[in-house]
Amino acid sequence: MAPAGDRLGYWGAPTSTLDWCEENYVVSYYLAEFWNTVSNLIFILPPIYGAVQSYKDGLEKRYITAYLCLTAVGLGSWCFHMTLKYEMQLLDELPMIYGCSIFVYCLYECFKYKRTINFPLLFLLIAYSFVVSMVMYGTMVAVLVLRSVYIVLWVYPWLRGLAYTSLTLFLLGFLFWNLDNIFCDKLRGLRERLPPVVGVFTQFHAWWHIFSSIGSYLHILFSLYSRTLYLKYRPKVKVSDGNFWRDPESAVAEAGPSYGPKQVHAKQ
């Protein structure tokens, strides 16, 4: 029997092993968890822009792949929360693990010469990513955190703001993820008493999507920034026109004797 407040909709009864706290098919007949679905747009759209801009700037393919992996996470999560089907659940969980493997590779290869491929590390990450479990995902996130801390403490300390902002947002999202799981019954009861326009702010799993996606996006920027510094491009990150997403890019490293060989862009 479905929990109180849930309804049946277009995709039928859930077959996934997880059914989150948001009431099913309450907002839309076609989206099982409306807010958990549409909140994935921030996972999908900005990284597409990042991948396109990175391609235009001639940046290494590993960073284009990292952006596209983040988009794949959003698309998989969209399909999962839209349908609550087991097949779509795998489409949600697998890109998280594969994408995190790409993040690890990018961050650990920051301080290598251009056009080099670390095949042993690549093989290890590919093999490791086939061990599908959230413990494996958590382990790789911990590896990313430790590597980031090493970079900002002993290599590029002026990147602390970017690295710590990325980490803080991700951890804040993880906090909302846990609160949504632990206090689900209370949150559902609270939403029954609140106006819908206010109750939407208690959809904590959607907040997990928002904060973790921004944190992950900024992590790619941090990794890319570290890489361009090592390659002597000397980028500068700033927000243009006061718009975080439309033109968040201006990592300008103009060609010249004291700069790198080309213009490099990095997003924020």
Secondary structure, DSSP 4 states (H G I P E B T S, - for coil): -PPTT----TT-S--SS---SSPTTSS-SS-SSHHHHHTTHHHHHHHHHHHHHHHHTT--HHHHHHHHHHHHHHHHHHHHHHH--HHHHHHHHHHHHHHHHHHHHHHHTTTS-TT---HHHHHHHHHHHTS-SHHHHHHHHHHHHHHHHHHHHHT-GGGHHHHHHHHHHHHHHHHHHHHHHHTHHHHHHHHHHS-HHHHGGG-HHHHHHHHHHHHHHHHHHHHHHHHHHHTT-------STT-TTTS-B------STTS-SS----B-
